[in-house]
Amino acid sequence: MKNTPKDLVFLIGIFVLAKLLVHFITYENYELHRDAYLYYAQGEHLDWGFIAVPPLIAVLGKVTTSFFGNTVFALRFFPALIGAANVGLVGLSVKELGGKWLAISLACLAYLLSPSFLHSNTLFQPVTFNHFFWLLSSWLILRMIIRDNPKYWLWLSVVFGLGFLNKYSILFFFAAFLVGLSLTAHRRLYCSSYFAIGVALALVIISPNLVWQYQHNWPVMMHMKELRETQLVHVELLGFFVDQLLMNLQAIFLWFGSLILLLFYPKEKQYRIVGLMFLLLLGLLMAGSGKAYYTLGIYPVLFSFGAFYVEKYGRRYQRPIAVFLVTWMIFVLYQSLSFGGIPFMTVEKVAGKEKHRWEDGKEYDLPQDLADMTGWKEIGETVRDIYVGLGSANRNNCDVFCNNYAQAGSVMFYGKSVGIPQPMCTVGSFVLWSPDSLEKEYFILVDHDPGDEDGSNAMLNDFFEKVKLVKTIDNPYFRENGTNIYLCQYPTPLIKEHYYKLMSEAKGKYKR
């Protein structure tokens, strides 16, 4: 292949298309992840903020379901598209550095064959789009440095603003960037009016969300406190470092080799800021007990540098080096199939092959993400069928209550076609959408509490005059296996009082 700009862009396009096809062909291998149902539900209640996340993911959910309906494809469309865009940015970064077809091919393959990115690009979650904003920012930073053009501050401010409206963790990336920049000769880029204008522009973009957070008593701070107490407390420093090596093991020779050159090789000091950003980002996340995968978005830019250095410094041995690297990528991907979440696999093929550590610090037969990608459809369709079975005369006299946001979101997702009422829930943003009191005679309850040995729940008999256990979810792969779904009638004063207190307490946290 020739190395003309047109040919190189065409080559990048081939890898972009390949990435897109991988996800479009395999999108039905797993159900939607539990979090996808929350973000879908937020799309039905568009606002400038939500309890745990900023608003952008909700907007994307609303757009894609408006076009493709409430389907798995709808909520996997944008993640696949973003994954393809990331491949394009990896290739364009190599091209910006001056790399040719070999470097572009190695860098794009490193992303395309990454088990971590194959998994993340199946998820309708802010983290998926976060990788895009980090990589786009890296590309803009690269262009600003190479061209010594401070006008790129304006583009970076827009990307920061949109990235902030997607996931607050972009603050870590830009903190590492701004500190790293001040430690290099590129600090002169601060001495430009474009930097000040960029800061102002970024503040304008994020201000509506900041106002929403203020109006609701800064729920993001409450969410982070809960996250530290329930999940981040299990993060171990050794495990954090081991995961850094394993997350992109398929490209370890590229990203680790480039990191060494960026930090210590004098001829590459022009790009030392990239190596400094990596170290600073790791330091910030370790200090905050961040999860290992929070760093994932910084690796693709190291893929680009690593591939470029293979082409630049390994000229005499390019062919054997390239063959070894590609063979290694394929081997690691093959070995990673048993860890699940990769779109070529299914839950049944992965179960029991390895032990997997979950956020609670315990080990299970399935990866946590995979156990969260089954079971929800059955819950949603069961509640929908119960609701339809009430008949037209009683449907407007029915409430639905769920234990958590995934249950509630799946009920909304699979019940929208029949006009199911907004599920009540005391978790996350569902608190803001739930009524203050119970007024209706029928009550569908989705409850993960296993109840009594016969599947009943004796306490419900004090809460309702009639209680019927309609279904118990029987799915050994499901994280919430054993979930019971009840149809209850005629709530007693006891449950009405209990619900009012429960909801008042939950909503009170978000009032100033």
C-alpha positions as CSV (number, residue, x, y, z in Angstrom):
1,M,0.0,0.0,0.0
2,K,1.2,3.5,-0.8
3,N,1.7,6.0,2.0
4,T,-0.1,9.0,0.4
5,P,-2.5,10.8,2.8
6,K,-5.5,9.6,0.8
7,D,-4.4,5.9,1.0
8,L,-3.7,6.2,4.7
9,V,-7.2,7.6,5.4
10,F,-8.6,4.8,3.3
11,L,-6.7,2.3,5.4
12,I,-8.0,3.8,8.6
13,G,-11.5,3.6,7.2
14,I,-11.1,-0.1,6.6
15,F,-10.4,-0.7,10.3
16,V,-13.2,1.6,11.3
17,L,-15.7,-0.4,9.2
18,A,-14.3,-3.7,10.6
19,K,-14.9,-2.5,14.2
20,L,-18.4,-1.4,13.3
21,L,-19.3,-4.7,11.7
22,V,-18.0,-6.7,14.7
23,H,-20.5,-5.1,17.0
24,F,-23.4,-5.0,14.5
25,I,-23.0,-8.7,13.8
26,T,-22.8,-9.7,17.5
27,Y,-25.1,-7.2,19.2
28,E,-27.7,-9.9,20.3
29,N,-25.3,-12.3,22.0
30,Y,-26.0,-10.7,25.4
31,E,-29.0,-8.9,26.9
32,L,-28.6,-5.3,27.8
33,H,-26.5,-4.5,30.9
34,R,-28.5,-3.5,34.0
35,D,-27.1,0.1,33.8
36,A,-28.5,0.5,30.3
37,Y,-32.0,0.3,31.6
38,L,-31.3,3.2,34.0
39,Y,-29.9,5.4,31.3
40,Y,-32.9,4.5,29.0
41,A,-35.2,5.5,31.8
42,Q,-33.4,8.8,32.2
43,G,-34.0,9.4,28.5
44,E,-37.7,9.3,29.3
45,H,-37.2,12.1,31.8
46,L,-34.8,14.4,30.1
47,D,-33.2,17.0,32.5
48,W,-29.9,18.8,33.0
49,G,-28.8,16.2,35.5
50,F,-29.5,13.0,37.4
51,I,-28.6,11.5,40.7
52,A,-25.5,9.6,39.6
53,V,-24.6,10.9,36.1
54,P,-24.7,14.0,34.0
55,P,-27.4,14.3,31.2
56,L,-25.7,13.4,27.9
57,I,-26.2,9.6,28.1
58,A,-30.0,10.2,28.6
59,V,-30.1,12.4,25.5
60,L,-28.3,9.7,23.4
61,G,-30.7,7.1,24.7
62,K,-33.7,9.2,23.7
63,V,-32.3,9.8,20.2
64,T,-31.5,6.2,19.5
65,T,-34.8,4.7,20.8
66,S,-36.7,7.3,18.9
67,F,-35.2,6.0,15.7
68,F,-34.9,2.2,16.4
69,G,-37.6,1.7,19.1
70,N,-37.1,-0.1,22.4
71,T,-34.7,-2.7,21.1
72,V,-31.3,-4.1,22.0
73,F,-29.9,-2.8,18.8
74,A,-31.1,0.8,19.7
75,L,-29.0,0.9,22.9
76,R,-26.0,-0.8,21.3
77,F,-25.9,1.4,18.2
78,F,-24.1,4.4,19.7
79,P,-21.5,2.3,21.7
80,A,-20.7,0.5,18.4
81,L,-20.4,3.8,16.6
82,I,-18.2,5.3,19.3
83,G,-16.0,2.2,19.2
84,A,-15.5,2.7,15.4
85,A,-14.8,6.4,15.9
86,N,-12.2,5.5,18.5
87,V,-10.4,3.3,16.0
88,G,-10.5,6.2,13.6
89,L,-8.9,8.5,16.2
90,V,-6.2,6.0,17.0
91,G,-5.3,5.8,13.3
92,L,-5.5,9.6,12.8
93,S,-3.2,10.0,15.9
94,V,-0.6,7.8,14.2
95,K,-1.0,9.8,11.0
96,E,-0.5,13.0,12.9
97,L,2.7,11.7,14.3
98,G,3.9,10.9,10.8
99,G,3.3,7.2,10.9
100,K,2.6,5.2,7.7
101,W,0.6,2.1,6.9
102,L,2.4,-0.3,9.2
103,A,2.1,1.9,12.2
104,I,-1.5,2.7,11.5
105,S,-2.3,-1.0,11.1
106,L,-0.6,-2.0,14.3
107,A,-2.3,0.8,16.3
108,C,-5.8,0.1,14.9
109,L,-5.4,-3.7,15.5
110,A,-4.3,-3.0,19.1
111,Y,-7.7,-1.3,19.6
112,L,-9.7,-3.6,17.4
113,L,-8.4,-6.8,19.2
114,S,-8.6,-5.4,22.7
115,P,-10.8,-7.5,24.9
116,S,-11.4,-4.5,27.1
117,F,-12.6,-2.3,24.3
118,L,-14.6,-5.1,22.7
119,H,-16.5,-5.3,25.9
120,S,-16.9,-1.6,26.7
121,N,-18.1,-0.9,23.1
122,T,-21.1,-3.2,23.8
123,L,-22.2,-1.2,26.8
124,F,-24.7,1.7,26.8
125,Q,-22.9,3.5,29.6
126,P,-21.2,6.8,30.1
127,V,-17.8,5.0,30.4
128,T,-18.1,4.0,26.8
129,F,-18.4,7.6,25.6
130,N,-15.9,8.7,28.2
131,H,-13.2,6.8,26.3
132,F,-14.2,8.7,23.1
133,F,-13.9,12.1,24.8
134,W,-10.5,11.2,26.3
135,L,-9.2,9.9,23.0
136,L,-10.6,12.9,21.1
137,S,-8.9,15.2,23.7
138,S,-5.6,13.3,23.3
139,W,-5.8,13.8,19.5
140,L,-6.4,17.5,19.9
141,I,-3.6,17.9,22.4
142,L,-1.3,16.1,20.0
143,R,-2.3,18.5,17.2
144,M,-1.9,21.5,19.5
145,I,1.6,20.4,20.5
146,I,2.8,19.4,17.0
147,R,1.5,22.6,15.4
148,D,2.2,24.8,18.4
149,N,-1.2,26.3,17.9
150,P,-3.1,27.6,21.0
151,K,-6.3,27.9,19.1
152,Y,-6.9,24.2,19.9
153,W,-7.8,25.4,23.4
154,L,-11.2,26.3,22.0
155,W,-11.8,22.8,20.7
156,L,-10.5,21.2,23.9
157,S,-12.9,23.3,25.9
158,V,-15.8,22.1,23.9
159,V,-14.7,18.5,24.2
160,F,-14.2,18.9,28.0
161,G,-17.6,20.5,28.3
162,L,-19.4,17.7,26.5
163,G,-17.2,15.1,28.2
164,F,-18.2,16.6,31.6
165,L,-21.9,16.3,30.6
166,N,-21.2,12.6,29.9
167,K,-19.1,11.6,32.9
168,Y,-17.5,13.7,35.7
169,S,-14.3,11.6,35.6
170,I,-13.1,13.7,32.6
171,L,-11.9,16.0,35.4
172,F,-9.2,13.5,36.2
173,F,-8.0,13.4,32.6
174,F,-7.8,17.2,32.2
175,A,-6.2,17.6,35.7
176,A,-3.4,15.2,34.5
177,F,-3.2,17.1,31.2
178,L,-3.0,20.6,32.8
179,V,-0.4,19.6,35.4
180,G,1.6,17.6,32.9
181,L,1.6,20.6,30.5
182,S,3.0,22.8,33.2
183,L,5.9,20.4,33.7
184,T,7.1,20.7,30.0
185,A,8.3,23.4,27.7
186,H,4.7,23.4,26.2
187,R,3.6,25.4,29.2
188,R,4.0,28.5,27.0
189,L,0.6,27.5,25.5
190,Y,-1.0,28.8,28.6
191,C,0.2,32.3,27.7
192,S,-2.6,32.8,25.2
193,S,-5.9,34.5,25.3
194,Y,-7.4,31.3,23.7
195,F,-6.7,29.5,27.0
196,A,-8.8,32.0,29.0
197,I,-11.5,32.0,26.4
198,G,-11.5,28.2,26.4
199,V,-11.9,28.1,30.2
200,A,-14.9,30.5,30.0
201,L,-16.5,28.5,27.2
202,A,-16.1,25.2,29.1
203,L,-17.8,26.8,32.2
204,V,-20.7,28.0,30.0
205,I,-21.2,24.5,28.6
206,I,-21.2,22.7,32.0
207,S,-23.0,25.4,34.0
208,P,-26.6,24.0,33.5
209,N,-25.6,20.8,35.1
210,L,-23.8,22.6,37.9
211,V,-27.0,24.6,38.6
212,W,-29.0,21.3,38.6
213,Q,-26.6,19.7,41.1
214,Y,-26.9,22.8,43.3
215,Q,-30.7,22.8,43.2
216,H,-30.7,19.1,44.2
217,N,-28.2,19.3,47.0
218,W,-25.2,18.0,45.1
219,P,-26.3,14.3,44.7
220,V,-23.1,13.5,42.9
221,M,-21.3,13.9,46.2
222,M,-23.7,11.6,47.9
223,H,-23.2,9.1,45.1
224,M,-19.5,9.2,45.4
225,K,-19.6,8.8,49.1
226,E,-21.8,5.7,48.7
227,L,-19.5,4.4,46.0
228,R,-16.5,4.7,48.3
229,E,-18.2,2.9,51.1
230,T,-19.7,0.0,49.1
231,Q,-17.3,-0.5,46.2
232,L,-14.1,1.5,46.2
233,V,-13.3,0.2,49.7
234,H,-12.5,-3.2,48.0
235,V,-10.0,-1.7,45.6
236,E,-6.5,-2.9,46.4
237,L,-3.3,-1.2,45.3
238,L,-1.7,-4.4,44.0
239,G,-4.8,-5.4,42.2
240,F,-5.0,-2.0,40.6
241,F,-1.5,-2.3,39.2
242,V,-2.0,-5.9,38.0
243,D,-5.2,-4.9,36.2
244,Q,-3.3,-2.1,34.4
245,L,-1.1,-4.8,32.9
246,L,-4.0,-7.1,32.1
247,M,-6.6,-4.7,30.7
248,N,-4.7,-4.3,27.5
249,L,-2.3,-7.2,27.7
250,Q,-2.7,-7.7,23.9
251,A,-0.9,-4.4,23.3
252,I,1.4,-4.4,26.3
253,F,4.6,-4.2,24.1
254,L,3.2,-1.2,22.3
255,W,1.8,0.8,25.2
256,F,4.5,0.0,27.8
257,G,7.3,0.4,25.3
258,S,6.0,3.8,24.2
259,L,5.6,4.8,27.8
260,I,9.3,4.1,28.5
261,L,10.4,6.1,25.4
262,L,8.1,9.0,26.2
263,L,9.4,9.3,29.7
264,F,13.1,8.7,29.3
265,Y,14.2,8.9,25.7
266,P,15.6,12.4,25.0
267,K,14.6,12.4,21.3
268,E,11.0,12.0,22.3
269,K,10.8,14.8,24.9
270,Q,8.5,16.8,22.7
271,Y,5.8,14.3,23.5
272,R,6.8,13.7,27.2
273,I,3.6,15.2,28.3
274,V,1.7,12.1,27.2
275,G,3.8,9.9,29.5
276,L,3.5,12.4,32.4
277,M,-0.3,12.4,31.9
278,F,-0.4,8.6,32.2
279,L,1.6,8.7,35.5
280,L,-0.4,11.6,36.9
281,L,-3.7,10.0,36.0
282,L,-2.6,6.8,37.8
283,G,-1.6,8.8,40.8
284,L,-4.9,10.7,41.0
285,L,-7.0,7.5,40.7
286,M,-4.9,5.6,43.2
287,A,-5.2,8.5,45.7
288,G,-9.0,8.4,45.2
289,S,-9.2,4.6,45.4
290,G,-10.5,4.5,41.8
291,K,-11.3,1.3,40.0
292,A,-8.6,0.0,37.7
293,Y,-10.8,0.4,34.6
294,Y,-11.1,4.1,35.2
295,T,-7.7,4.5,33.4
296,L,-8.8,2.6,30.3
297,G,-9.4,5.7,28.2
298,I,-5.7,6.7,28.3
299,Y,-4.3,3.6,26.7
300,P,-5.3,4.1,23.0
301,V,-3.1,7.1,22.6
302,L,-0.2,4.9,23.9
303,F,-1.1,2.3,21.2
304,S,-0.6,5.1,18.6
305,F,2.8,6.1,20.0
306,G,3.9,2.5,20.4
307,A,3.0,1.6,16.8
308,F,4.7,4.7,15.5
309,Y,7.9,3.9,17.4
310,V,7.9,0.4,15.9
311,E,7.9,1.9,12.5
312,K,10.3,4.7,13.4
313,Y,13.0,2.8,15.4
314,G,12.5,-0.8,14.2
315,R,13.1,-0.3,10.6
316,R,15.5,-3.2,10.1
317,Y,13.2,-5.7,11.8
318,Q,9.8,-4.3,11.1
319,R,8.3,-7.4,9.5
320,P,9.2,-9.9,12.2
321,I,8.3,-7.4,14.9
322,A,4.9,-6.8,13.3
323,V,4.2,-10.5,12.9
324,F,5.1,-11.1,16.5
325,L,2.9,-8.3,17.8
326,V,-0.2,-9.3,15.7
327,T,0.2,-12.9,16.7
328,W,0.4,-11.9,20.3
329,M,-2.7,-9.7,20.0
330,I,-4.7,-12.6,18.6
331,F,-3.4,-15.0,21.2
332,V,-4.4,-12.8,24.1
333,L,-7.8,-12.1,22.6
334,Y,-8.4,-15.9,22.3
335,Q,-7.3,-16.5,25.9
336,S,-9.6,-13.8,27.1
337,L,-12.7,-15.3,25.6
338,S,-13.5,-17.2,28.8
339,F,-13.7,-14.0,30.8
340,G,-16.9,-13.0,29.1
341,G,-18.3,-9.7,28.0
342,I,-16.6,-10.1,24.6
343,P,-19.3,-10.0,21.9
344,F,-18.3,-13.3,20.3
345,M,-19.3,-15.3,23.4
346,T,-22.5,-16.0,25.3
347,V,-23.3,-16.4,29.0
348,E,-23.5,-20.2,28.7
349,K,-20.1,-20.5,27.1
350,V,-18.4,-18.4,29.8
351,A,-20.1,-19.7,33.0
352,G,-17.8,-21.7,35.3
353,K,-14.6,-21.5,33.3
354,E,-12.9,-19.0,35.6
355,K,-13.4,-17.4,39.0
356,H,-14.2,-13.7,38.9
357,R,-13.9,-11.1,41.6
358,W,-16.9,-8.8,41.9
359,E,-17.2,-5.3,43.5
360,D,-18.1,-6.9,46.8
361,G,-14.7,-8.5,47.0
362,K,-16.0,-12.1,46.6
363,E,-15.4,-14.5,43.7
364,Y,-18.1,-16.0,41.4
365,D,-18.4,-18.2,38.4
366,L,-19.3,-15.4,36.0
367,P,-17.9,-11.9,35.5
368,Q,-20.0,-9.4,37.3
369,D,-20.8,-7.5,34.1
370,L,-22.0,-10.7,32.5
371,A,-24.2,-11.7,35.4
372,D,-25.7,-8.2,34.9
373,M,-26.5,-8.9,31.2
374,T,-29.2,-11.5,31.6
375,G,-32.5,-11.8,33.4
376,W,-33.9,-8.3,32.9
377,K,-35.9,-9.1,29.8
378,E,-37.8,-11.8,31.7
379,I,-38.6,-9.4,34.5
380,G,-39.7,-6.6,32.2
381,E,-41.9,-8.9,30.0
382,T,-43.4,-10.6,33.0
383,V,-44.5,-7.3,34.6
384,R,-45.8,-6.1,31.2
385,D,-47.9,-9.3,30.8
386,I,-49.3,-9.0,34.3
387,Y,-50.2,-5.4,33.6
388,V,-51.9,-6.3,30.3
389,G,-53.8,-9.1,32.0
390,L,-55.5,-6.6,34.4
391,G,-57.7,-5.6,31.5
392,S,-58.4,-2.1,30.2
393,A,-60.7,-1.3,33.1
394,N,-58.0,-1.8,35.8
395,R,-54.8,-0.7,34.1
396,N,-55.2,2.9,35.1
397,N,-55.6,1.7,38.7
398,C,-52.3,0.0,39.0
399,D,-48.9,0.9,40.5
400,V,-45.5,-0.8,39.9
401,F,-42.8,-0.9,42.5
402,C,-39.2,-2.2,42.0
403,N,-36.3,-2.7,44.4
404,N,-33.7,-1.2,42.2
405,Y,-33.1,0.9,39.0
406,A,-32.4,-2.1,36.8
407,Q,-35.7,-3.7,37.6
408,A,-37.6,-0.4,37.2
409,G,-35.8,0.5,33.9
410,S,-36.4,-2.9,32.4
411,V,-40.1,-2.6,33.2
412,M,-40.2,0.8,31.5
413,F,-38.2,-0.6,28.5
414,Y,-40.3,-3.7,27.8
415,G,-43.6,-2.1,29.0
416,K,-43.6,1.1,27.1
417,S,-45.6,-0.4,24.2
418,V,-48.5,-1.1,26.5
419,G,-48.3,2.2,28.4
420,I,-47.1,0.8,31.6
421,P,-47.1,3.4,34.5
422,Q,-43.8,4.9,35.7
423,P,-42.4,2.3,38.2
424,M,-41.8,3.5,41.7
425,C,-38.4,3.0,43.2
426,T,-36.4,4.6,46.0
427,V,-33.0,4.2,44.2
428,G,-31.3,6.8,42.1
429,S,-33.2,9.2,39.9
430,F,-36.3,7.1,40.2
431,V,-36.9,8.7,43.5
432,L,-37.5,12.0,41.8
433,W,-40.1,10.5,39.4
434,S,-42.0,8.5,42.0
435,P,-45.3,9.8,43.6
436,D,-45.3,10.7,47.3
437,S,-48.1,8.4,48.2
438,L,-50.0,5.2,47.2
439,E,-53.5,5.8,45.7
440,K,-54.3,2.9,43.4
441,E,-55.8,-0.5,44.2
442,Y,-53.5,-2.8,42.2
443,F,-49.8,-3.1,42.9
444,I,-47.2,-5.0,41.0
445,L,-44.1,-5.7,43.1
446,V,-40.7,-6.8,41.8
447,D,-38.8,-7.9,44.8
448,H,-35.3,-9.4,45.0
449,D,-35.8,-10.4,48.6
450,P,-36.2,-14.2,48.5
451,G,-39.0,-14.1,51.1
452,D,-40.1,-17.3,52.8
453,E,-39.2,-20.8,51.8
454,D,-42.3,-21.2,49.7
455,G,-41.4,-18.0,47.8
456,S,-44.1,-15.9,49.6
457,N,-43.4,-12.9,51.7
458,A,-45.4,-12.9,54.9
459,M,-45.0,-9.1,55.5
460,L,-46.9,-8.5,52.2
461,N,-50.0,-9.9,53.9
462,D,-50.0,-7.0,56.3
463,F,-49.5,-4.5,53.5
464,F,-52.2,-5.8,51.1
465,E,-55.6,-7.6,51.4
466,K,-54.7,-9.9,48.5
467,V,-51.2,-11.1,47.5
468,K,-50.3,-13.5,44.7
469,L,-46.8,-14.6,43.7
470,V,-47.0,-14.6,39.9
471,K,-43.4,-15.6,39.1
472,T,-40.0,-16.3,40.5
473,I,-37.1,-15.7,38.1
474,D,-35.2,-19.0,37.6
475,N,-32.0,-18.1,35.8
476,P,-28.7,-19.4,37.5
477,Y,-26.6,-16.9,35.4
478,F,-28.6,-13.9,36.7
479,R,-27.1,-11.8,39.4
480,E,-30.6,-11.4,40.9
481,N,-31.8,-14.9,40.4
482,G,-34.8,-15.7,42.6
483,T,-36.4,-12.3,42.1
484,N,-40.2,-12.6,42.9
485,I,-42.9,-10.8,41.1
486,Y,-46.2,-10.3,42.9
487,L,-49.6,-9.0,42.0
488,C,-51.1,-7.3,45.1
489,Q,-54.5,-5.7,45.7
490,Y,-56.0,-3.2,48.0
491,P,-53.1,-1.6,50.0
492,T,-53.7,-1.2,53.7
493,P,-53.1,1.9,55.7
494,L,-49.9,0.3,57.0
495,I,-48.2,0.1,53.6
496,K,-49.5,3.6,52.7
497,E,-47.9,5.0,55.8
498,H,-44.7,3.0,55.2
499,Y,-44.4,4.0,51.6
500,Y,-45.0,7.7,52.4
501,K,-42.2,7.7,55.1
502,L,-39.9,5.8,52.8
503,M,-40.3,8.1,49.9
504,S,-40.2,11.3,52.0
505,E,-36.9,10.2,53.5
506,A,-35.5,9.3,50.1
507,K,-36.6,12.5,48.4
508,G,-35.6,14.7,51.4
509,K,-31.9,14.1,50.6
510,Y,-32.2,15.9,47.3
511,K,-33.9,19.1,48.7
512,R,-32.0,22.1,49.7
